[in-house]
């Protein structure tokens, strides 16, 4: 049986991929806490903001924005990979999510 070729003619079949969206896996308080804990452990503020954005999308951005006291658009912008949320926004989102931050010695 002859091998199928892709459009480039290399003789290899194309690999089909799908986009992975973390928000699809953040349906429980435990999964949310574990996801955010991993982001905080990394220590990169951009990663933390993006992780909060994933959680916000999983929980419903509009409802979360209302609970956090910001507009939906402002929340999208603040929690985007290029965003830099204000401390008040960050704390409002954490409170709306029911997530507590507890300082501990390193």
HELIX and SHEET records of a PDB file:
HELIX    1   1 UNK A   22  UNK A   25  5                                   4    
HELIX    2   2 UNK A   29  UNK A   42  1                                  14    
HELIX    3   3 UNK A   45  UNK A   59  1                                  15    
HELIX    4   4 UNK A   61  UNK A   68  1                                   8    
HELIX    5   5 UNK A   72  UNK A   78  1                                   7    
HELIX    6   6 UNK A   87  UNK A   97  1                                  11    
END                                                                             
